[in-house]
Amino acid sequence: MNLNKQGKPGSLVIAGSATRESGIFSRTTANSIGNGGNIQIDAGAVSLQNNAHIGAEANGTGTGGRISLNTTSLSVGKRSAISAETTTASNAGEIAVTSDRLTLEGGQIRAQTRGKGQGGDVRIQAKDVTVIGESSGIISGSGSPVRPGGDLGNGEIFT
C-alpha cells in the first residue's frame, strides 16, 4: 500500500480459514545462506482474522527479516499472529508496531527462537492496547519441549 503526501491510507484485511494459513511471509529455507527480506506495512487499519499471519522466519544461515507496521488501528484476531522466529543458529528478525489502537482478540504478537539463534526484539508503540482472551498475548519464547533454544530477544511496549 503506497501513500502519497495528500492521501489517506486505506485498510488492509488478511483473512485465513480454519484449515489453511493465509498472509504475508518472508522465509528463508533450511539450505539458504542469505538474510530474510523485510515486511513493511503502512496502512490506516490492518486486521488479521481467522488464522491470518504476518511472519518473518529464519530457517537458514542468514538473519530473519524485520516486520514493521505503522497503522492507525491494528487488530489481531482468533488464531492469527505477527511473528518473527528462528529454528536454527541464525537470529530471528524483529517486530516494530506503531499504532493508535492495538487489539489482540485471540491473536498474538510473538518473537521466538526454536534453535540456537537469538529471538527477535518486539517494540510496540500504541496509544491504546486491548488484550482479550486466554490465547491472546505478546510473547517472547525460547526452545521447545525437545531441545533448548537460544537467548530471548528484547521486548518494549510504550503507550
Summary of the structure (lengths in Angstrom):
residues: 159
radius of gyration: 15.2
end to end distance: 25.8
largest distance: 53.1
contacts: 592
relative contact order: 0.17
helix: 0%
strand: 52%
